Amino acid sequence: MKRRDFDFWIFVTVLLLLALGVSMVYSASSYYASRKFGNKEYYLIRQLIWASVGIVAMLVVSRLDYRRLAQFSPILMLVSIILLVLVRIPGIGSKVNGAWRWFNFGFASFQPSEMAKLSIILFFSFSLSKKNDILQYFWKGLVPYLLVVGIVDALLMIQPHFSATILVTGVAVIILFAAGARIWHFILLAIPVIPLGIYFVLTEEYRLERLLTFLDPFEDPTDTGYQIVNSLYAIGSGGIFGKGIGQSVQKHLYIPEPHTDFIFSVAAEELGFIGATTILLLFLVLIWRGIRVAMHAPDTLGSLIAVGMTSLISLQVIVNVAVVTSSMPVTGMPLPFFTYGGSSLAFLLVGIGILLNISRSCNNKYRLKREKY
């Protein structure tokens, strides 16, 4: 494949992040997996399988015209909503740690919320690219899109899946803003939404507990503050150069399930400040190239999809790192390419494939301009 077929930097950066992510999943999960399953490679094998499937899907999708894929977005959006309804039904969905988020097939599990994230990006981008200036109007322009987001958010909240609700809402708002929604419309919406958000936090005991813990995690370091305190210990003990791959102390069940949302803490402990900074720099390169694709896309559809995918990655990185460093209350936000999870990784790589396809169209546009002149 030619270097200029698609954005070379996105492709290489994703492969580097994926390689680092799989390595950290193995390092962070080996002790936990050995105690729980008697096999320290348990999570590694499954993550490798999903990563392989995701890479193949990414390469295939990168060859498919994103315009044709976007035409199926209304169907994908409808299927996502149906699956979000079904996952909450006992006997169909699977309840884990008090949440109905998974379909369990025995050999693998699937989170419909991951499909919903990609569906929102494709559906909003496709619909808005067909309706010029529709967002200048509040009731007939902005409100119908907010209703779609509201339906998805409501279905996510009853699982409950608060972090996915934040992510879907954030990505949708960014796409709407990029498509031309007026700022003062969002200001008007914030007036009822902010008190509603406060109500949801104060009326759920576990959310209120997380907020109070965030304010002072060391007040109760053996109970409510246990996870975040040990996360801070892991990050702080890594120093400049880290303890070395596989040498984390906090992964020995001091951080519960260290291969999931707090995996960045283990990475900082083992790789140190230099390693953690390198990971964040790789994400910055990916975000920069995603923004560049959005700016140079040949049409509005491609630009909005690129904005959506880039914001999806950006929000996850910002929230995850903020949580593990105790810069915001704890919420289960995964770190892209690092947090263990098959369906999350697969859908993320499919989204990257679409981004690569848009970048290919950007390169073709530049090639045609050069031939013209």
Backbone hydrogen bonds, N-H to C=O, Kabsch-Sander energy under -0.5 kcal/mol:
donor,donor_aa,acceptor,acceptor_aa,energy
5,D,2,K,-1.7
8,F,6,F,-0.7
11,F,7,D,-1.8
12,V,8,F,-2.5
13,T,9,W,-2.4
14,V,10,I,-2.4
15,L,11,F,-1.9
16,L,12,V,-2.4
17,L,13,T,-2.7
18,L,14,V,-2.6
19,A,15,L,-2.4
20,L,16,L,-2.5
21,G,17,L,-2.7
22,V,18,L,-2.7
23,S,19,A,-2.0
24,M,20,L,-2.4
25,V,21,G,-2.3
26,Y,22,V,-2.0
27,S,23,S,-2.4
28,A,24,M,-3.2
29,S,25,V,-2.0
30,S,26,Y,-1.7
33,A,29,S,-3.6
34,S,30,S,-2.1
35,R,31,Y,-1.9
36,K,32,Y,-2.2
37,F,33,A,-3.0
38,G,33,A,-0.8
38,G,34,S,-0.8
39,N,33,A,-1.1
42,Y,39,N,-1.7
45,I,41,E,-2.8
46,R,42,Y,-1.3
47,Q,43,Y,-2.5
48,L,44,L,-2.6
49,I,45,I,-2.1
50,W,46,R,-2.2
51,A,47,Q,-2.6
52,S,48,L,-2.4
53,V,49,I,-2.5
54,G,50,W,-2.8
55,I,51,A,-2.4
56,V,52,S,-2.1
57,A,53,V,-2.5
58,M,54,G,-2.7
59,L,55,I,-2.4
60,V,56,V,-2.4
61,V,57,A,-2.9
62,S,58,M,-2.2
63,R,59,L,-0.5
63,R,60,V,-1.3
64,L,61,V,-1.5
68,R,65,D,-0.7
69,L,65,D,-1.9
70,A,66,Y,-2.3
71,Q,67,R,-0.8
72,F,69,L,-1.5
73,S,70,A,-1.6
76,L,72,F,-2.3
77,M,73,S,-2.7
78,L,74,P,-2.1
79,V,75,I,-2.7
80,S,76,L,-2.2
81,I,77,M,-2.0
82,I,78,L,-2.3
83,L,79,V,-2.5
84,L,80,S,-2.1
85,V,81,I,-1.5
86,L,82,I,-2.5
87,V,83,L,-2.4
88,R,85,V,-1.0
89,I,86,L,-1.9
91,G,93,G,-0.7
92,I,89,I,-2.1
93,G,86,L,-0.5
93,G,89,I,-2.5
94,S,102,W,-3.2
96,V,94,S,-0.6
96,V,99,A,-2.5
99,A,96,V,-1.8
100,W,159,Q,-2.6
101,R,94,S,-0.8
101,R,99,A,-1.0
102,W,94,S,-1.2
103,F,110,F,-2.4
104,N,102,W,-0.6
105,F,103,F,-0.7
105,F,108,A,-3.0
107,F,105,F,-1.7
110,F,103,F,-2.0
114,E,111,Q,-1.5
115,M,111,Q,-0.7
116,A,112,P,-2.1
117,K,113,S,-1.7
118,L,114,E,-1.4
119,S,115,M,-2.6
120,I,116,A,-2.5
121,I,117,K,-1.6
122,L,118,L,-2.4
123,F,119,S,-3.2
124,F,120,I,-2.4
125,S,121,I,-1.9
126,F,122,L,-2.6
127,S,123,F,-2.7
128,L,124,F,-2.7
129,S,125,S,-1.7
130,K,126,F,-0.6
130,K,127,S,-1.0
131,K,127,S,-0.5
131,K,128,L,-0.6
132,N,130,K,-0.6
134,I,131,K,-1.2
136,Q,133,D,-1.5
137,Y,134,I,-1.5
142,L,137,Y,-1.7
143,V,138,F,-2.8
145,Y,141,G,-0.6
145,Y,142,L,-0.6
146,L,142,L,-1.9
147,L,143,V,-2.2
148,V,144,P,-1.4
149,V,145,Y,-2.1
150,G,146,L,-2.6
151,I,147,L,-2.2
152,V,148,V,-2.1
153,D,149,V,-3.0
154,A,150,G,-2.5
155,L,151,I,-2.0
156,L,152,V,-2.0
157,M,153,D,-2.5
158,I,154,A,-1.6
159,Q,156,L,-1.1
161,H,156,L,-1.5
165,T,161,H,-1.7
166,I,162,F,-2.2
167,L,163,S,-2.2
168,V,164,A,-2.9
169,T,165,T,-2.2
170,G,166,I,-2.6
171,V,167,L,-2.6
172,A,168,V,-2.3
173,V,169,T,-2.5
174,I,170,G,-2.1
175,I,171,V,-2.3
176,L,172,A,-2.5
177,F,173,V,-2.6
178,A,174,I,-2.6
179,A,175,I,-1.8
180,G,177,F,-1.3
181,A,176,L,-2.4
182,R,135,L,-0.7
185,H,182,R,-0.7
186,F,182,R,-1.2
187,I,183,I,-2.0
188,L,184,W,-2.0
189,L,185,H,-2.0
190,A,186,F,-1.9
191,I,187,I,-0.9
191,I,188,L,-0.6
193,V,189,L,-1.9
194,I,190,A,-2.3
196,L,192,P,-1.5
197,G,193,V,-2.6
198,I,194,I,-2.2
199,Y,195,P,-2.3
200,F,196,L,-2.3
201,V,197,G,-1.9
202,L,198,I,-2.6
203,T,199,Y,-2.0
204,E,200,F,-0.7
204,E,201,V,-0.5
205,E,203,T,-0.6
208,L,204,E,-2.4
209,E,205,E,-2.5
210,R,206,Y,-1.8
211,L,207,R,-1.9
212,L,208,L,-2.4
213,T,209,E,-2.3
214,F,210,R,-2.1
215,L,211,L,-1.4
216,D,212,L,-1.1
219,E,216,D,-1.7
220,D,217,P,-0.7
223,D,220,D,-1.4
225,G,220,D,-2.5
226,Y,223,D,-1.2
229,V,225,G,-2.5
230,N,226,Y,-2.1
231,S,227,Q,-1.6
232,L,228,I,-2.2
233,Y,229,V,-2.1
234,A,230,N,-2.1
235,I,231,S,-2.3
236,G,232,L,-2.7
237,S,233,Y,-2.4
238,G,234,A,-0.8
238,G,235,I,-0.7
239,G,236,G,-0.9
242,G,238,G,-1.9
243,K,269,E,-2.1
244,G,270,E,-2.4
247,Q,244,G,-2.2
252,H,249,V,-1.7
253,L,251,K,-2.3
254,Y,250,Q,-0.8
255,I,250,Q,-2.3
260,T,257,E,-1.8
263,I,260,T,-1.4
265,S,262,F,-0.9
266,V,262,F,-1.0
267,A,263,I,-2.3
268,A,264,F,-2.4
269,E,265,S,-1.9
270,E,266,V,-2.5
271,L,267,A,-2.9
272,G,268,A,-1.3
273,F,239,G,-2.3
274,I,240,I,-2.3
275,G,271,L,-1.5
276,A,272,G,-2.7
277,T,273,F,-2.5
278,T,274,I,-2.1
279,I,275,G,-2.1
280,L,276,A,-2.1
281,L,277,T,-2.5
282,L,278,T,-2.2
283,F,279,I,-1.9
284,L,280,L,-2.1
285,V,281,L,-2.3
286,L,282,L,-2.2
287,I,283,F,-2.7
288,W,284,L,-2.8
289,R,285,V,-2.6
290,G,286,L,-2.0
291,I,287,I,-2.5
292,R,288,W,-2.2
293,V,289,R,-2.2
294,A,290,G,-2.1
295,M,291,I,-2.2
296,H,292,R,-1.8
297,A,293,V,-0.7
303,S,299,D,-2.0
304,L,300,T,-2.7
305,I,301,L,-2.4
306,A,302,G,-2.3
307,V,303,S,-2.2
308,G,304,L,-2.6
309,M,305,I,-2.8
310,T,306,A,-2.4
311,S,307,V,-2.4
312,L,308,G,-2.1
313,I,309,M,-1.9
314,S,310,T,-2.6
315,L,311,S,-2.8
316,Q,312,L,-1.5
317,V,313,I,-2.3
318,I,314,S,-2.7
319,V,315,L,-2.6
320,N,316,Q,-2.5
321,V,317,V,-2.4
322,A,318,I,-2.1
323,V,319,V,-2.4
324,V,320,N,-2.4
325,T,321,V,-1.3
326,S,323,V,-1.8
327,S,322,A,-3.7
328,M,322,A,-0.9
333,M,331,T,-2.5
338,F,335,L,-2.0
339,T,335,L,-2.4
340,Y,259,H,-2.5
345,L,341,G,-1.7
346,A,342,G,-2.5
347,F,343,S,-2.4
348,L,344,S,-1.8
349,L,345,L,-2.2
350,V,346,A,-1.9
351,G,347,F,-2.2
352,I,348,L,-2.0
353,G,349,L,-2.1
354,I,350,V,-1.9
355,L,351,G,-2.1
356,L,352,I,-2.5
357,N,353,G,-1.9
358,I,354,I,-2.1
359,S,355,L,-2.2
360,R,356,L,-1.8
361,S,357,N,-1.6
362,C,358,I,-1.8
363,N,359,S,-2.2
364,N,360,R,-2.2
365,K,361,S,-2.0
366,Y,362,C,-2.1
367,R,363,N,-2.2
368,L,364,N,-2.3
369,K,365,K,-1.9
370,R,366,Y,-2.2
371,E,367,R,-2.1
372,K,368,L,-1.9
373,Y,369,K,-1.9
